[in-house]
Amino acid sequence: MDTITLGQVTVTRVREYFGSVDMTPGTFFPESPEEVWEPWLTPHFLDASTNMVNSAIQTWLLRSEGKTILVDTGVGNHKERPYAPVWSRLETDFLANLARAGVAPEDVDIVINTHLHIDHVGWNTCLDGRNWVPTFPNATYVMPKDDFDFWNPENGHQPRLGRGNQNVFEDSVAPVHKAGQTLLWEKSHQIDADLRLDAAPGHTPGSSMLTLTSGSDRAVFVGDMLHSPVQIVEPDSNSCFCEDPAGARATRREVLGWAADNGALVIPAHLGGHGAVEVAREGDTFAVKGWAPFDPYTERS
């Protein structure tokens, strides 16, 4: 199953990549205790043979109120990423996978970038000759203004990611802004009656979450607030990429608490396996209550 229905909204999982990100658990999640990296994390979240973290790069395709909406756009093809070689000059079948879900680039009405990291904006653009142009010519690209300002190299910020995001603003953000297709928002932004964006800073200054409230169903698309189920059972464990560690912990605890109390499905950007999870409170932390019915990825790419 690639599609589920939540109230009046359908949610489809569109794959770009699944496999190793060339990082061990101790590198990716330096604050996580070794004992939580147990066999239940394999093979979807950990490759036991190499002790490398597995990650999914995927886009969430939403159909809501007659609109076609993409949540995050992955890494993209042909992008030069000198400080992130695992993502450099990719040649994936993402657009073909999107077509299999019934969507052509011109069909997309809204692109939501939860934040502006390398693996969330890549398919914002594609090559036309030697120029980067918007992949989705009829879409409004909805981006958090705080991240737009933070990652704009003209503003001279020194991110924790160092040069890992090099070229990303120039080839995947600036071209759609120049084309007049961006909507920069602050604090909150209502997409439609069932979908609302809210600031969820910590991982990056402008990190955001998309809350779905439709009928009796609840879900929250959390971007990189959560990379692994480890951060459910150990919510104070950040990834090594969080710009504001204290803010990231506070946001994670707040959102997981809301999800547990409201029976909401938590939908991160990068979970392999079944892609999304229900959580429950367990003392001062949280536990996995159940998985979404998406079919797990079985092959690397």
N, C-alpha and C positions, 0 to 999 in steps of 0.2 A: 504494500500500500504506500503510495506516494502522497496521497491527499486525504485530509480530514476536514470535517465541517464543524465549526464552532459557531453556534447560533446561525446568523445569516452570512457568515464569512467562511470561505473555503481557504485552506492553507495547504500549499503544495511545496514539497522539498525538492529543490533543484540542485543537483550536485555539480561541483567543479573539480574537487580533489578530495581524496581520502588516503591517509597514510602517515608516515613519519614526518615530523617537523625537525628532525635531527637535534632533538633536545632530550636529555634525561629528565625524569621527574624532579630531581634535585636542582637542576638548572632552571627548568620552567617554573617550578613552584618551590623556591628556596626555603619558604617558611613551613612547608608541609612535612609532618613527621613521616618517616619511612614506613611505619607500621600501617598507615592508611593505604599504601600502594599494594593492595592485596590482589589475589587472583580474580576477584569479581570485576576488576577493571580491565581484564584481558578478554578478548583481543581488541575490543572496540576503542579503548582509551589508552592502552599500553601494550606494546609489543614485548612480550616476556623474553623472546629470544635475543633481543638487542637492548632491552631496557630503555627504549625510546618511546616518548609520548606519541600516540596517534591523535590526529586531529582531522576534522572535516572542514573543508571550505565549501560553503553552500549558500544559496540564496533562498529566502523564503518568499514564495509567490502567493500573494493574497488577492482574492477577488471579493470586493466589497462595494456595495451600492453601485454596481455597474462599472467600477473602476478596476484596472489591472495595476497592482502595486508590487514592487520589488523591495524587499528589506535586505540591504547590503548586497554588494556586487562582486565580492571575492577579489581575486588577484589580477585577473585579466591576462590576455595573451600579448606577447612581444614586448613586455615591459622590461626596461633595463633596471635591475635591482642589484647594484654592486655590493651592497652590504647585507643582502638577504638572498644568497644564491639559490636557496630552495624555491624561491618565487621568481627567479629571473628568467626571462625569455620563454615563458611557458607556451605550450601549444595544446590547450585542452579543448574538449568538445562542449564547453558550457553553452554556447548559443544553440547547438544542436539539441542539448538536453532541455533547454528552455522551449525549443520548438516542439519537442516531444510532449511537453506539458501544454501545448496548444497556443504558445505565445511567440509572436514575431517581434523584433525590436520596435517596430512602429506601433505595436499594440499597447505598449506600456504607457500608462498615464502618470504614474508617480514612482520615483525612486527615492527610497529612504536610506540615507547613510547614517547608521546609529552613531558612528564616529568616523574619523578620517585616517585610520591606520591603513597600512599597505594592503591588507587582506580584506578590506571592506569597501574599497572604492575602485578596484581595478577595472571592472567592466563598465564603469561610468563612461569610458571612452574606448575607441578602437582606432586602428590606423586607417587613414584614407590617403594612400600614397605615402608621403612623409609627414603627414599632419595627424595629430590626435583630434578626433571629432567625437561628439556625443554618440554613444552607441544607440541610445533610445531617443530618436529625434523629436518625438512628440511629448516627452515626459517633462514634468517638473521635478528637479532634483532637490529634495528637502534635506538640508544639512544644518547641524547646530552651529550657530555663529561663533560660539566660543572655540570650537575646534577649528573652524575656518580661519579665525584670527591666529590661533596658536600655531597651526602648521604652515601658515603663509610665511615662506622664508624671508620676505621683506620685513617681517616684524622681529626677526633676530632671536627668537626663543631658543633655549638650549634644552631639548627634550631628554628625558631619561633614556629613550630609545636610541639616542645618539644619531648616527647617520642611517639607521635602519629604515627610515622613511624617506630616504633621499630619492628625489625625482617624482615622488608620489603626487605632491601638490601640483607640480608643473604639468604632469602628463595625464592626471586623472581627476583633478579638481578644477584647476584654472580654465581648461578648455570649455567646460560646461558653463562656468560662470561667465566667460567671455561671450558665449553664445546666448546669454540672457535666459538660461534655463534653471537657475538656482533660486531657491527660496531659503533664506537664512533666518533661523528662528532662535528665540531665547526663552528659557524657562519652561514654556509649554506651547504646544501647537495641536489644534484639533484637525485631524485628517478628515473624518466624517463622524456620523453619529456613533459608530462602534469602535473607532480607532483614535487614540490620543497619544501624542508624544510628550514626554516629560524629561527634564534634565535629570541625569543620574551620574554626576561627576565622580571622579576618582581614578578610573582607569586612564582616562584622558580628561582634560578640563571640560570638554563638551560632550562627553559620553552621555547617551540617552537611552531611554527604553520606550517601547511602543506597547501600550496596554490595549488589549482587545476586551471589550465588554459587550456581549451580544446575547440577548435572551438570558438564559441562566448560565451561560458559559463565560469563563474568564481565562485569559492567557496573557503572558507578558513576554515580549521579545526583548532580551536583555543584552544583546550584543556581546561584548567581552567582559561584562560583569562577572561572568562565569565561563571558564574554559573546560572544566572537568568536574565530574561528580565529587572529586576530592574536596572541592570548595563548597559542597553542600554539607558534608560531614565535618569539614574543617573550614568554616566560613571566614576565619581570620587569615587564611592562607591566600596571599595574592600571587598573581603571576609576576614574573620578573619585569613585565612591561608596564606596570601601573605607575603613572606619573605622580599620583598622590596616594601613597599606601594607606594612610589613615582614612582618607576619604573613601577609598575603594572598599575597605572593610566595612565602614559604616553603611555605605550604599548597599552592599551585598546583604548584610544582615537585615536592613530595612525591607528590601524587596523580597527576600526569601520569607521573611515574617509575614508580609502581606499575602504572598502566594499561598503559604500554608494556611493562613486564617480564612482565605477566600476560595480555596479549592481551585486555584489558578494553575494552569499548565505553564511551566517555565521553559522558554524556548531560547536557548543561547545560540550564538552564531556557529560554534564549532564542534558541538557534540557529535561524535559518531554514534554507533549503536542505533537506538531508536530516536535519537535526535532531540527529544524533549522529555520533560520529567515533571511529575507531581512530587511535592515535598510535604513533609510533616515536621512539626516541632518535636525535638527530642532533647529535653532539658534545655541547656543553653545553646544548643546547636540545632541541626536539622538532619533529617534522614530521607532517603529515597522512598517515597510511598508507592510509586508506580511509574511505568514508562508509557510514552505515547505509542500509538499503534503503527507508526511508520516502520516499514521494513528496514532492518539494519543493512548497512553496506557490507558486502561480503568480499569485495575485491578492492585492491589498492589501485590507485591511478595517479 
